[in-house]
């Protein structure tokens, strides 16, 4: 996992609960806690941190990841304002995840293993997204989408049509933005 | 470090801050290490890029591949820190490909080190040692320690020279290695994949130098061939010009000999003297024919011969040839017959002279080779576009192996040599037939008789026959016609005098162009004959002056010369000649021209 994700997690926790809570999570999970955005760290470390948060907050893993995604977006907007510049609405931002966001990430961090999202518009106008990743972090994806919705103040209804955690070979989401007119999407 | 005794709460806070600081420091060190490694990678990348560019630039500007290899070896040694570099070149002619040393070395070792000495003796094939593996794979290969390689022929020498790690890569044209560059150093070292990747990119760059070099060699070879061909053509032209000049030089005195002999023949002679004169005439005419053949051949070879088209009756022509040859055939007890198949009498258009010459040549050969008592048949038949003429003789015929050769100049069979030919007759026939758009060949007819044949195109005639029944006797030249003849050669002057004497013309001679002009200033003439080559002032210059000063007073000026190639004729006409008469003098032609000379006012203007 890229160091930037650990940095985002640290910042999200610190802003919401104060620096002491981050210290506690590090101690409880037994990780080093020294993360730089240039580095790469084992997936086990983020899982250990999520597990520690889950225990501390009495929330399940998915709930912690979803909270993290949601909370990380304003931090992301502060650290990387260029990601949001010129993007008019939440749906456009989500649609650009492969070509804009992850393309930028690869420029900054060559070799980053970004998940791939397959996007298409359903006949209903919903944006349908297949999440293809070995990490089973669909809840983080949901959190990010909801965080973006909040950032643009365009509430989204996020449905999990199928989930790897329920035995499917990949996750599929459907997203409807409230008050959104029927539109065609070039996914 | 902490001077005041802290409270529990504050000491806990300090420990927490201390840990946080430690984490931050660890993160910073890590970030710096990552950034430094990234910078280093970038630097290495930049250096490889610079090296690639330097080699590419050099390769583009260098013509000699060995020079480009030497440059690449030096630069790659400097780049990689490897201390020794060497180049193998693939032997173009080898199959399967094998390599020998190019002699290009980059090393601090003395030139007679064991490794270099052994390398110079080797021929490396596919898969033999490091360079052999590159030759087989067509891409860069690394070896951590050459002394540990089972397939390396230079293990011992490498040990002696203290050589361990090595790498090598090819120069490629397409997929084919044309050279292998190898590098060594004195310690073991693990592969540098980025370097190998870069070398694979340089492979094609170096290959292009070789490709360009080969292309320029090919071009040079082609240019050399073209130059050789040009030289050969020039030599051939020079030979033709030499032949033409020589023939002319010989023809002028020969003309005189023949003319004088003819004149002598008209004198009252004893039978013995007459016989001797006839001998002179026969031999002189034979020499003249040979000379004409040589000249004709040189014209044909120089591509200057052109068909002279006229209307004539082919059946008449054939009959007259047979009647001319019948006395000679009778003398030799040879039966000469003419068969005409589907050949209608009437006018056709073609080059009569060449058809006659070709047929006469074939008949004359047939007479030479036919034994007494046997027969010669001339068979003429019409074909779709013209006629096919065959001469069947009673001789042994031409062996099949020689049938093509005999139509080339100066090629003769043994029989031909024994019969005393010059080896030109058939090649002139072949040249004639080419001009007549026909074919020529020899074979045997259905009865096994030796047969020479040729075909020629005939077009329908346009207008009347160009045949003439005129003879010198029937042409009337006005007596007292005033003729000025400029001719430097005494013998030729004598010939003119002899030939024109009976016509009672008034003949004045000038010995060069300047004398001719003097004569024209002094008196009036009805007709002027002008030789081309004369001392003091040549014929062309004289005509130019006569025209410029209007000295001819209306008299026609005709060149009388043996130089009648197209560009000569153009030159004469441009100078102001009214016509051209050829040497040897054709009496009928000369008489016809003289008969047509207009009567000029007798009085001076």
Interface residues (C-beta under 8 A of the other chain):
Chain A: X19 X20 X23 X26 X32 X33 X34 X35 X36 X37 X38 X39
Chain B: X16 X19 X20 X22 X23 X24 X25 X26 X27 X28 X30 X31 X34 X35 X38
